[in-house]
Amino acid sequence: MHTSQKTTNLQQNRIQECSQSFNTNRFFNLLTRPELLSTVEGLLPKHRERTFPPTETLSMFLSQAMNADRSCQNIINELAVQRAIHGLPAHSTYTGGYCKARQRLPTSMVSELTRCTGKLLDKELPSHWRWQGRRVRLIDGTTATMPDTPENQNTYPQQRTQKPGLGFPICRIVGVICLASGGILNAAVGPYKGKGASEQSLLRGLLDTFEADDVVLGDAFYASYFLLAELINRRVDGVFEQLGARKTCTDFRTGQRLGKTDHLITYEKPKKKPAWMTEMDYRTAPDTLTVRELKVGHKILVTTLLSPGETPKQLLKKLYKDRWHVELDLRNIKTTLGMETLSCRTPEMIKKEIWVYFLAYNLIRILMAQSALLADLLPRQLSFKHTLQLWRSWRQQSSLIDDCEGLQVLLMLIAENTVGNRPGRIEPRVIKRRPKPYSLMTKIRAKAREQVKKYGHPKKQK
């Protein structure tokens, strides 16, 4: 028998054995039973009986986020078809009622449930999934665009380089993600520009997500004096790439030598207060910090893990390579799920839509964690897109949802497709497929229409 087939058979046997001792529905209820979203019942607004109660509305909103066709019309059509199949009274395909129900859905309910699912994932992690027995938190920022409406432009202005009417409103998002499970623990959303819009400012509102003994992993943008000081104050360790400006003046001959290109160094508090920081926070920050700088490959890392005996260079080098997972996680949310281009037309709904995508992402991560746990794999070895595709097909078979044996099969299918091990993979940031030969929009749409009426369509570019 082929080696890969033997491995698959062993995983299937393990899942069948372990599923007898695991409460499988503990994970699946969040996905398949909207009425079991009682963990946020206290957040529900007072509501009368409607066609779309809050929990049903959230369930449909989640289905939109997990569907290739994310239109409201599509989800209403699915509901109408399902009711017809099960012999229920016909349901209108008009989307107005559902859209109003989405507006009534509290954003706090969706965001709190996202945090709850992130905590659930974190709580269920076995110790061998963690780094040196410690929880590692990945931090990074990204952006998303949205429809060009006056309301969105007012709250999330477009980039300065774009003329009015030619760009799209854009928001900035900073997230905290668990390295072991890939689940989102918390996030902050703000405008792309303006006061309090930087990633550092948004991250300040997420610091309570970190607990003592956590390890925070981020790129060079986060290796600031004040973030390091705050982490030390909270008894949280950090590992970051060195800031470019400081990297040029790093001298390993200074400070306390720990080894080749490895030393302890004292940072002094910047004399100028950052624009995003309050005067009170600046005054209470310590005047100096002792941190560790080390060179691994072509990168210089700065960390609060000061002991080379407990955390040698090679261990930190391997850990920092794992930072790349946050880039893949954001790609799964933005590209695989489709959050890169949002569809709601008001700022309130934009923030709600973002949190729905985060919740949908966490629910898929719960499936992956359960499958990995039973198949004796790591969640990072499983494919997010593969799991999402399986769930899309699975949820259409409502007769299988409550079937324990069927759930075991789903877990087996998820565990069958593992991602390739490609250490040090590098891909150029270029586009091979050529764009369509159309000019960029340089006038607002109304003027462009008038020009087409008067002169016809411009020739295609060669």
KOLSE-273619 format. One record per residue (C-alpha): x, y, z. Coordinates in steps of 0.05 Angstrom, whole numbers, padded with zeros to 5 digits, always signed. Example, Ala and Ser with C-alpha at 12.3 -4.5 7.8 and 13.67 -1.06 7.14 Angstrom:
<recs>
+00246-00090+00156/+00273-00021+00143/
</recs>
This chain:
<recs>
+00000+00000+00000/+00024+00071-00016/+00053+00110+00043/+00003+00167+00036/-00055+00118+00035/-00029+00085+00098/-00026+00154+00132/-00097+00170+00110/-00123+00103+00138/-00087+00116+00204/-00118+00185+00209/-00188+00158+00193/-00181+00104+00247/-00157+00155+00297/-00216+00200+00282/-00265+00143+00290/-00235+00123+00357/-00227+00193+00385/-00295+00217+00363/-00327+00170+00414/-00295+00209+00471/-00303+00279+00442/-00366+00320+00443/-00365+00334+00368/-00428+00377+00370/-00392+00424+00418/-00358+00453+00357/-00411+00442+00304/-00468+00473+00343/-00439+00542+00330/-00444+00529+00256/-00507+00488+00248/-00554+00511+00303/-00568+00586+00300/-00613+00580+00361/-00553+00557+00401/-00520+00625+00395/-00546+00636+00465/-00477+00656+00490/-00494+00726+00466/-00567+00726+00486/-00553+00782+00535/-00531+00825+00476/-00594+00815+00437/-00639+00876+00431/-00712+00872+00450/-00748+00847+00389/-00816+00822+00369/-00828+00759+00329/-00808+00772+00257/-00793+00733+00194/-00719+00745+00208/-00703+00743+00283/-00632+00764+00303/-00602+00694+00307/-00632+00673+00240/-00608+00738+00209/-00538+00726+00235/-00538+00655+00208/-00557+00681+00139/-00506+00737+00143/-00452+00684+00159/-00475+00643+00099/-00465+00704+00055/-00394+00711+00080/-00379+00638+00066/-00412+00638-00003/-00379+00653-00069/-00440+00695-00088/-00447+00742-00029/-00508+00781-00052/-00569+00789-00009/-00611+00764-00067/-00573+00698-00069/-00583+00683+00005/-00657+00699+00001/-00664+00654-00060/-00630+00598-00022/-00679+00607+00036/-00738+00605-00011/-00714+00542-00044/-00700+00507+00022/-00769+00523+00048/-00800+00497-00016/-00759+00432-00012/-00783+00419+00060/-00856+00434+00044/-00858+00499+00083/-00901+00559+00062/-00871+00598+00005/-00824+00655+00022/-00818+00719-00017/-00754+00730-00056/-00756+00805-00041/-00694+00825-00002/-00721+00886+00035/-00741+00849+00098/-00674+00814+00105/-00635+00878+00092/-00674+00914+00147/-00662+00855+00194/-00587+00860+00181/-00590+00934+00200/-00624+00917+00266/-00571+00865+00283/-00526+00893+00338/-00453+00899+00318/-00435+00885+00391/-00468+00817+00385/-00427+00797+00325/-00361+00824+00352/-00371+00792+00420/-00388+00725+00389/-00324+00730+00347/-00283+00741+00410/-00320+00683+00444/-00303+00635+00387/-00231+00658+00389/-00228+00644+00463/-00262+00576+00452/-00207+00558+00403/-00153+00582+00450/-00182+00544+00509/-00185+00478+00471/-00112+00481+00448/-00070+00422+00472/-00003+00443+00502/+00038+00412+00446/+00007+00460+00396/+00038+00519+00433/+00108+00548+00426/+00150+00525+00486/+00084+00516+00522/+00067+00590+00512/+00012+00625+00473/+00038+00664+00413/-00003+00722+00387/+00007+00747+00316/-00007+00821+00302/-00013+00855+00235/-00054+00906+00197/-00090+00907+00131/-00140+00949+00092/-00207+00939+00058/-00246+00981+00008/-00321+00994+00005/-00374+01025-00039/-00364+01098-00057/-00422+01129-00018/-00421+01198+00016/-00431+01164+00084/-00372+01117+00074/-00328+01172+00047/-00343+01215+00108/-00322+01161+00158/-00270+01124+00117/-00239+01175+00069/-00204+01151+00006/-00129+01158-00005/-00102+01228-00015/-00072+01212-00083/-00141+01198-00113/-00187+01253-00139/-00258+01259-00111/-00305+01210-00146/-00249+01167-00174/-00228+01127-00112/-00261+01084-00060/-00267+01093+00015/-00216+01052+00052/-00211+01028+00124/-00153+01002+00165/-00158+00938+00206/-00111+00911+00259/-00121+00840+00284/-00093+00795+00338/-00089+00722+00314/-00070+00659+00352/-00009+00626+00320/-00028+00555+00339/-00101+00555+00316/-00104+00613+00268/-00166+00641+00303/-00179+00715+00310/-00178+00737+00383/-00194+00810+00373/-00192+00866+00321/-00198+00941+00313/-00226+00980+00254/-00212+01053+00237/-00203+01101+00179/-00142+01095+00134/-00118+01165+00150/-00127+01218+00203/-00117+01223+00278/-00118+01155+00312/-00117+01119+00246/-00047+01088+00250/-00037+01014+00264/-00001+01033+00329/-00063+01072+00352/-00111+01016+00335/-00066+00964+00369/-00068+01005+00434/-00141+00989+00439/-00127+00915+00435/-00073+00908+00488/-00122+00878+00539/-00126+00818+00492/-00056+00798+00515/-00048+00759+00580/+00013+00749+00623/+00063+00699+00593/+00038+00710+00522/+00088+00722+00466/+00071+00776+00414/+00100+00767+00344/+00100+00823+00293/+00139+00855+00237/+00186+00915+00240/+00128+00965+00242/+00111+00945+00313/+00182+00946+00342/+00171+01013+00376/+00197+01034+00444/+00128+01046+00473/+00098+00980+00452/+00158+00942+00481/+00149+00982+00546/+00075+00966+00549/+00087+00892+00537/+00140+00889+00591/+00092+00924+00639/+00039+00871+00625/+00090+00814+00633/+00082+00797+00559/+00142+00782+00514/+00151+00808+00444/+00191+00787+00383/+00196+00836+00325/+00241+00853+00267/+00285+00913+00280/+00260+00981+00255/+00297+01004+00193/+00321+01069+00223/+00350+01035+00284/+00378+00976+00244/+00430+01020+00210/+00461+01041+00276/+00458+00972+00311/+00528+00957+00337/+00536+00888+00368/+00603+00909+00400/+00563+00951+00450/+00520+00928+00508/+00525+00861+00542/+00550+00809+00493/+00510+00743+00493/+00542+00711+00432/+00560+00727+00360/+00513+00783+00336/+00472+00775+00399/+00471+00825+00457/+00431+00862+00509/+00423+00936+00497/+00390+00994+00533/+00340+01037+00494/+00325+01107+00516/+00256+01138+00512/+00246+01181+00450/+00248+01254+00467/+00189+01269+00420/+00120+01243+00437/+00086+01204+00380/+00024+01238+00352/-00020+01179+00370/+00001+01178+00443/-00030+01217+00500/+00013+01262+00544/-00003+01220+00605/+00019+01155+00572/+00083+01188+00549/+00101+01214+00618/+00088+01148+00652/+00129+01107+00603/+00197+01084+00631/+00258+01126+00613/+00299+01065+00591/+00287+00993+00568/+00334+00933+00567/+00321+00890+00506/+00357+00837+00466/+00380+00848+00394/+00404+00789+00352/+00419+00778+00279/+00389+00717+00245/+00401+00710+00170/+00392+00779+00140/+00345+00804+00195/+00358+00836+00262/+00306+00817+00314/+00290+00855+00378/+00258+00817+00435/+00243+00820+00509/+00264+00746+00515/+00332+00763+00545/+00360+00694+00563/+00400+00660+00507/+00398+00595+00547/+00322+00592+00549/+00311+00621+00479/+00372+00610+00434/+00380+00646+00368/+00357+00588+00325/+00293+00580+00365/+00276+00654+00356/+00294+00650+00282/+00245+00593+00272/+00192+00629+00312/+00199+00693+00271/+00191+00652+00207/+00123+00632+00234/+00102+00705+00232/+00087+00694+00158/+00024+00656+00179/-00011+00721+00195/-00002+00743+00123/-00035+00678+00100/-00091+00686+00151/-00106+00756+00126/-00105+00729+00054/-00155+00676+00073/-00202+00728+00103/-00194+00779+00047/-00186+00735-00015/-00215+00666+00002/-00275+00693+00040/-00278+00759+00000/-00271+00814+00052/-00222+00854+00010/-00280+00891-00023/-00338+00903+00024/-00409+00914-00001/-00448+00952+00052/-00464+01025+00038/-00461+01056+00108/-00405+01058+00160/-00448+01022+00212/-00461+00964+00165/-00388+00964+00141/-00363+00951+00212/-00416+00897+00222/-00398+00864+00156/-00324+00862+00176/-00341+00828+00242/-00386+00777+00206/-00327+00758+00161/-00284+00750+00223/-00337+00706+00256/-00344+00663+00193/-00268+00656+00191/-00266+00633+00264/-00321+00582+00253/-00282+00550+00196/-00220+00551+00241/-00260+00514+00294/-00274+00459+00243/-00201+00455+00225/-00180+00452+00299/-00227+00395+00314/-00205+00357+00253/-00132+00368+00269/-00142+00347+00341/-00174+00281+00321/-00126+00266+00264/-00064+00281+00306/-00044+00339+00261/-00032+00413+00272/-00085+00463+00248/-00032+00498+00206/-00023+00433+00167/-00095+00437+00141/-00122+00479+00084/-00170+00535+00100/-00198+00537+00030/-00207+00462+00028/-00246+00465+00094/-00289+00523+00069/-00306+00486+00005/-00326+00423+00044/-00369+00463+00091/-00404+00499+00035/-00424+00432+00005/-00439+00400+00073/-00487+00453+00097/-00531+00442+00035/-00543+00371+00059/-00586+00387+00119/-00601+00313+00131/-00527+00302+00150/-00521+00359+00199/-00544+00320+00260/-00514+00254+00238/-00454+00238+00283/-00426+00189+00234/-00433+00241+00179/-00395+00291+00222/-00339+00241+00229/-00336+00235+00154/-00331+00311+00148/-00273+00312+00197/-00238+00258+00157/-00247+00296+00092/-00219+00359+00123/-00157+00322+00149/-00144+00287+00083/-00117+00349+00047/-00056+00376+00082/-00017+00437+00057/+00053+00428+00028/+00115+00441+00070/+00152+00495+00031/+00204+00526+00077/+00235+00591+00053/+00186+00598-00005/+00193+00663-00043/+00146+00689-00097/+00155+00754-00136/+00100+00805-00125/+00081+00811-00198/+00019+00797-00240/+00025+00749-00299/-00045+00756-00327/-00053+00820-00367/-00110+00867-00349/-00165+00883-00398/-00146+00938-00447/-00189+00993-00417/-00167+01061-00392/-00169+01080-00319/-00226+01124-00296/-00201+01196-00293/-00268+01233-00290/-00328+01223-00245/-00378+01174-00274/-00430+01226-00293/-00381+01266-00335/-00353+01202-00365/-00423+01182-00388/-00434+01250-00421/-00368+01243-00458/-00387+01174-00484/-00454+01202-00509/-00418+01258-00545/-00355+01224-00572/-00369+01149-00564/-00327+01099-00526/-00251+01109-00529/-00209+01060-00567/-00181+01001-00528/-00110+01007-00506/-00059+00961-00540/
</recs>
